[in-house]
C-alpha cells in the first residue's frame, strides 16, 4: 500500500477516498473493536466512527451492530467485508502494475540469438530474469549467419547474444560475457577426426565451409588471419549451423566453430577436434544504446551477474575484447 520512488511518498489507488473508507471498514470488521481498529489505522476513534456512519449512509444499509460491549457484523456487513477485501487487493495490484510499467519492469523484451546463443548460460539468464521481472514477457528470436548484429541493426530485437567480431557503431553497446575455444568440425570419416588436437597449419589445405556473412565475420570463422600465405579454399557457403553440418557430412569441407556447439548440436558422423593455436570465440551481449528501455538494462545486468558464475564448460571470464572492430577509426583499429 505504501511505496516510495526517489524518496517521495506515493499512497496508491487504495488511498483514494472511496477506497480508503472501505479499508477503514475492513479494519473494524476484522478487529470488531473501534479502538483497536483506530490504532491499527493510525487515526482517532471518533474520526473512524464518523467514516463508518458515512459509509452506511452511502450504502443505505447498516453494516455493524454496536453495543457498549461489542461490535458485530450484520448480514450486509459480512457481504461487504468479502467484496471490500477483493476490491482492495485488486486496487493494490493495479497500483503495483502501474508502477512497474512506469519503472520499465513490465512489458516485452525480444532477445536475438544465433545457434546456441550463450550456451549453458542462456537458460540460467532467462530463468533469473523472469524470476526478478515476472511481468516482462521475453521472446527469443533466432537469426542466421548473415546478420552479425543479430537483429539489432534493423531494430527487430531489443538485446542480443552476439559472437564478435562485430563492426562497432555509435548506437551499439557490446559487453563480452565469456570466451571459449574454437574447434574444428570434420566428418568422422576424415583422417583429421583421429587427431587429439590440431593446429591451423594442419588444416589450411582443407576445403572449408564458409559462413554467408559480411566479410570480416566470415573471415574470423575461416581463421583467415592465422593462415599465413595459404588462401582459403571454399567448399560451400552456408547460413546456419544445420546447413554447415550437412555440408560437412556430405564431404564438402570442414569448419571452425565454438566448443559449445558440440554439446548443443553434436550428431552422428561429426567429430570435434581442439585447435590449440586458434584464438578463442567471445560471446557477448549487445544492445542499442540509443534506446533507453529499462527491461534491456535489467536483462544486461542479469546476464552480467550470471556470467560471473563459471557456468559454461571450457569457457574463460571475459577480458578486454580485442575483436570489436571500430568503423569510426580510419585505420580499422580494434576497439578495446
C-alpha positions as CSV (number, residue, x, y, z in Angstrom):
1,X,0.0,0.0,0.0
2,X,2.9,2.3,0.7
3,X,5.6,2.8,-2.0
4,X,8.4,5.2,-2.4
5,X,10.2,6.4,-5.6
6,X,13.1,8.8,-5.3
7,X,12.2,9.5,-1.6
8,X,8.6,10.6,-2.5
9,X,5.6,9.0,-0.8
10,X,3.0,7.6,-3.2
11,X,0.0,6.3,-1.4
12,X,-1.5,4.2,-4.2
13,X,-5.0,3.7,-5.6
14,X,-6.2,2.1,-2.3
15,X,-5.9,5.5,-0.7
16,X,-8.5,7.1,-2.9
17,X,-11.2,8.4,-0.6
18,X,-13.8,5.9,-1.9
19,X,-11.4,3.0,-1.2
20,X,-9.9,4.4,2.0
21,X,-13.3,4.2,3.7
22,X,-13.5,0.5,2.7
23,X,-10.1,-0.1,4.2
24,X,-11.4,1.5,7.4
25,X,-14.4,-0.7,7.4
26,X,-12.3,-3.9,6.8
27,X,-10.2,-2.9,9.8
28,X,-13.2,-2.5,12.1
29,X,-14.7,-5.8,10.7
30,X,-11.6,-7.7,11.4
31,X,-10.9,-6.2,14.9
32,X,-14.6,-6.0,15.9
33,X,-13.4,-3.1,18.1
34,X,-13.3,0.6,17.1
35,X,-10.4,1.4,19.5
36,X,-8.1,-1.3,18.1
37,X,-9.1,-0.6,14.5
38,X,-8.4,3.1,15.0
39,X,-5.0,2.3,16.5
40,X,-4.2,0.0,13.6
41,X,-5.2,2.7,11.1
42,X,-3.4,5.5,12.9
43,X,-6.5,7.7,13.1
44,X,-8.7,8.8,16.0
45,X,-11.6,6.6,17.2
46,X,-14.2,9.4,16.7
47,X,-13.0,10.0,13.1
48,X,-13.2,6.3,12.4
49,X,-16.8,6.2,13.7
50,X,-17.8,9.1,11.5
51,X,-16.3,7.4,8.4
52,X,-18.2,4.2,9.1
53,X,-21.5,6.0,9.6
54,X,-20.9,7.9,6.3
55,X,-20.3,4.5,4.6
56,X,-23.5,3.1,6.0
57,X,-25.4,6.2,4.8
58,X,-23.9,6.0,1.3
59,X,-24.8,2.3,1.0
60,X,-28.2,2.6,2.7
61,X,-27.5,-0.4,4.9
62,X,-26.5,-1.0,8.5
63,X,-23.1,-2.7,8.5
64,X,-22.4,-3.1,12.2
65,X,-24.4,-3.8,15.3
66,X,-22.8,-1.7,18.1
67,X,-23.3,-2.1,21.8
68,X,-21.3,-0.8,24.7
69,X,-19.6,-4.1,24.9
70,X,-19.3,-5.4,21.4
71,X,-19.3,-4.8,17.7
72,X,-20.9,-7.4,15.3
73,X,-21.2,-7.6,11.6
74,X,-24.7,-7.5,10.1
75,X,-25.5,-9.8,7.1
76,X,-24.9,-6.7,4.9
77,X,-21.6,-6.1,6.7
78,X,-20.5,-9.7,6.0
79,X,-21.2,-9.3,2.3
80,X,-19.4,-6.0,2.2
81,X,-16.3,-7.4,4.0
82,X,-15.8,-10.1,1.4
83,X,-16.3,-7.8,-1.5
84,X,-14.2,-5.0,0.1
85,X,-11.2,-7.3,0.6
86,X,-11.3,-8.4,-3.0
87,X,-11.6,-4.8,-4.2
88,X,-8.7,-3.6,-2.0
89,X,-6.5,-6.5,-3.3
90,X,-7.3,-5.5,-6.9
91,X,-6.5,-1.9,-6.1
92,X,-3.1,-2.9,-4.7
93,X,-2.4,-5.0,-7.8
94,X,-3.4,-2.1,-10.0
95,X,-1.0,0.2,-8.2
96,X,1.9,-2.2,-8.4
97,X,1.3,-3.0,-12.1
98,X,1.1,0.7,-12.9
99,X,4.3,1.5,-11.0
100,X,6.1,-1.5,-12.6
101,X,5.1,-0.2,-16.1
102,X,6.3,3.3,-15.2
103,X,9.7,1.9,-14.0
104,X,10.1,-0.2,-17.1
105,X,9.6,-3.5,-15.2
106,X,6.5,-4.5,-17.3
107,X,6.2,-5.0,-21.0
108,X,8.0,-7.2,-23.5
109,X,11.6,-7.9,-24.5
110,X,12.8,-9.5,-27.7
111,X,16.2,-11.3,-27.4
112,X,18.1,-12.1,-30.5
113,X,20.5,-15.1,-30.8
114,X,22.3,-17.3,-33.2
115,X,22.8,-21.1,-33.0
116,X,23.3,-22.0,-29.3
117,X,23.1,-18.4,-28.0
118,X,25.1,-18.1,-24.8
119,X,25.4,-21.9,-24.4
120,X,24.6,-23.2,-20.9
121,X,24.3,-19.6,-19.7
122,X,21.2,-18.9,-21.7
123,X,18.6,-20.8,-19.7
124,X,20.1,-19.5,-16.5
125,X,19.9,-15.9,-17.6
126,X,16.3,-16.3,-18.8
127,X,15.2,-18.0,-15.6
128,X,16.8,-15.4,-13.4
129,X,15.4,-12.6,-15.4
130,X,11.9,-14.0,-15.3
131,X,12.1,-14.6,-11.6
132,X,13.1,-11.0,-11.0
133,X,10.9,-9.4,-13.6
134,X,7.9,-11.7,-14.0
135,X,5.8,-9.1,-15.7
136,X,8.2,-8.7,-18.6
137,X,7.3,-11.1,-21.5
138,X,10.5,-12.4,-23.1
139,X,10.6,-13.6,-26.7
140,X,13.7,-15.4,-28.1
141,X,14.3,-14.7,-31.8
142,X,16.7,-16.8,-33.9
143,X,18.9,-15.2,-36.7
144,X,21.1,-16.8,-39.2
145,X,24.8,-16.1,-40.0
146,X,24.0,-13.3,-42.5
147,X,23.5,-10.8,-39.6
148,X,26.3,-10.5,-37.1
149,X,24.2,-7.8,-35.3
150,X,21.5,-10.5,-34.7
151,X,18.6,-8.1,-35.4
152,X,19.9,-5.0,-33.5
153,X,20.8,-3.1,-36.7
154,X,17.2,-3.1,-38.0
155,X,15.6,-2.8,-34.6
156,X,13.8,-6.2,-34.7
157,X,15.3,-7.2,-31.3
158,X,15.9,-5.2,-28.1
159,X,19.0,-7.1,-26.9
160,X,21.1,-9.9,-28.4
161,X,23.7,-12.5,-27.8
162,X,26.3,-11.9,-30.4
163,X,29.6,-13.6,-31.5
164,X,32.2,-10.9,-32.1
165,X,33.8,-9.6,-34.1
166,X,31.2,-7.0,-34.9
167,X,31.7,-3.7,-36.5
168,X,31.2,-1.1,-33.8
169,X,28.6,1.6,-34.4
170,X,27.7,4.7,-32.4
171,X,24.4,3.2,-31.4
172,X,25.9,-0.2,-30.4
173,X,27.0,-1.3,-26.9
174,X,28.7,-4.7,-26.6
175,X,29.9,-6.4,-23.4
176,X,31.7,-9.7,-23.5
177,X,30.3,-12.3,-21.1
178,X,32.9,-15.1,-21.7
179,X,35.3,-16.5,-24.3
180,X,35.5,-20.2,-25.3
181,X,37.9,-22.2,-27.5
182,X,37.2,-22.7,-31.2
183,X,37.4,-26.3,-32.5
184,X,37.4,-27.9,-35.9
185,X,34.3,-29.8,-37.1
186,X,35.0,-32.6,-39.6
187,X,33.4,-35.7,-40.8
188,X,34.1,-38.7,-38.6
189,X,35.4,-40.4,-41.7
190,X,38.1,-37.7,-42.2
191,X,41.7,-38.6,-41.1
192,X,41.5,-35.3,-39.1
193,X,38.9,-36.9,-36.8
194,X,41.5,-39.2,-35.5
195,X,43.7,-36.4,-34.1
196,X,43.5,-35.5,-30.4
197,X,44.3,-31.9,-31.3
198,X,45.3,-29.8,-34.3
199,X,46.9,-26.6,-35.3
200,X,45.7,-24.2,-38.0
201,X,48.6,-25.3,-40.2
202,X,47.3,-28.9,-40.1
203,X,44.1,-27.9,-41.9
204,X,45.0,-25.0,-44.2
205,X,44.9,-27.2,-47.3
206,X,41.4,-28.5,-46.5
207,X,38.3,-27.1,-48.2
208,X,36.2,-25.1,-45.7
209,X,32.6,-24.5,-45.3
210,X,32.2,-20.7,-45.1
211,X,29.5,-18.6,-43.5
212,X,27.5,-16.5,-45.8
213,X,28.0,-13.3,-43.9
214,X,29.9,-9.9,-44.0
215,X,33.5,-10.5,-45.0
216,X,35.0,-9.6,-41.6
217,X,32.8,-12.1,-39.8
218,X,33.2,-14.8,-42.4
219,X,37.0,-14.4,-42.3
220,X,37.1,-14.7,-38.5
221,X,35.4,-18.1,-38.7
222,X,37.7,-19.2,-41.5
223,X,40.7,-18.1,-39.4
224,X,41.9,-16.1,-42.3
225,X,44.3,-14.1,-40.1
226,X,46.0,-17.3,-38.9
227,X,46.6,-19.0,-42.3
228,X,49.8,-17.2,-43.3
229,X,50.3,-17.5,-47.1
230,X,47.7,-20.1,-47.6
231,X,44.4,-18.8,-49.0
232,X,41.0,-20.2,-48.0
233,X,39.6,-22.9,-50.3
234,X,35.8,-22.8,-50.0
235,X,33.8,-26.0,-50.5
236,X,30.5,-24.5,-49.6
237,X,28.8,-21.4,-48.1
238,X,26.0,-21.7,-45.5
239,X,23.8,-19.5,-43.4
240,X,23.1,-21.8,-40.4
241,X,24.7,-24.4,-38.2
242,X,22.4,-27.1,-39.6
243,X,23.4,-26.2,-43.2
244,X,27.1,-26.2,-42.1
245,X,26.9,-29.7,-40.7
246,X,25.0,-31.1,-43.7
247,X,27.8,-29.7,-45.9
248,X,30.4,-31.3,-43.7
249,X,28.6,-34.7,-43.7
250,X,28.3,-34.6,-47.5
251,X,32.1,-34.2,-47.8
252,X,32.2,-30.6,-48.9
253,X,34.6,-29.3,-46.3
254,X,35.4,-28.7,-42.6
255,X,34.7,-25.7,-40.4
256,X,35.7,-23.9,-37.3
257,X,33.1,-23.3,-34.6
258,X,32.9,-22.6,-30.9
259,X,33.4,-25.5,-28.5
260,X,29.9,-25.4,-27.0
261,X,28.4,-26.2,-30.4
262,X,29.3,-29.9,-29.9
263,X,27.2,-30.0,-26.7
264,X,24.2,-28.5,-28.4
265,X,24.4,-29.7,-32.0
266,X,26.5,-32.9,-31.8
267,X,25.2,-35.6,-34.2
268,X,26.4,-38.9,-35.5
269,X,29.0,-38.7,-38.2
270,X,30.7,-35.5,-36.9
271,X,33.9,-35.1,-34.9
272,X,35.0,-32.0,-33.0
273,X,38.8,-31.6,-32.6
274,X,40.5,-28.9,-30.5
275,X,42.7,-26.4,-32.4
276,X,45.4,-25.3,-30.0
277,X,46.7,-22.1,-31.7
278,X,43.3,-20.7,-32.8
279,X,42.2,-17.5,-30.9
280,X,39.0,-18.1,-28.9
281,X,35.5,-17.1,-29.7
282,X,33.9,-14.4,-27.4
283,X,30.2,-14.5,-26.5
284,X,28.9,-11.0,-25.9
285,X,25.6,-9.3,-25.0
286,X,24.8,-6.3,-27.2
287,X,22.1,-3.7,-27.2
288,X,21.2,-0.4,-28.8
289,X,22.4,2.5,-26.5
290,X,20.0,4.9,-28.3
291,X,17.0,3.0,-26.9
292,X,16.6,3.7,-23.2
293,X,14.4,0.8,-22.2
294,X,14.6,-0.4,-18.6
295,X,14.0,-4.1,-19.4
296,X,17.1,-4.0,-21.6
297,X,19.2,-2.6,-18.8
298,X,17.8,-5.2,-16.4
299,X,18.5,-8.1,-18.8
300,X,22.1,-6.9,-19.4
301,X,22.6,-6.7,-15.7
302,X,21.2,-10.2,-15.2
303,X,23.4,-11.6,-17.9
304,X,26.5,-9.8,-16.4
305,X,25.8,-11.3,-12.9
306,X,25.2,-14.8,-14.2
307,X,28.3,-14.7,-16.4
308,X,30.5,-14.5,-13.3
309,X,29.3,-17.9,-12.1
310,X,31.5,-20.0,-14.4
311,X,28.6,-22.0,-15.8
312,X,29.9,-22.7,-19.4
313,X,32.4,-25.6,-19.6
314,X,35.8,-24.7,-21.1
315,X,34.9,-21.0,-21.1
316,X,37.0,-18.3,-19.6
317,X,35.9,-15.0,-18.0
318,X,35.6,-12.0,-20.3
319,X,38.7,-9.8,-20.6
320,X,39.5,-6.9,-22.9
321,X,37.8,-7.8,-26.1
322,X,40.2,-7.1,-29.0
323,X,37.8,-8.5,-31.5
324,X,35.4,-5.5,-31.6
325,X,36.3,-3.6,-34.8
326,X,35.5,0.1,-34.7
327,X,34.4,1.5,-38.0
328,X,34.8,5.0,-36.7
329,X,38.6,4.5,-36.8
330,X,40.0,5.3,-40.3
331,X,42.7,2.6,-39.8
332,X,40.1,0.0,-38.8
333,X,41.9,-0.5,-35.4
334,X,40.4,-2.7,-32.8
335,X,38.2,-1.2,-30.1
336,X,39.1,-2.1,-26.5
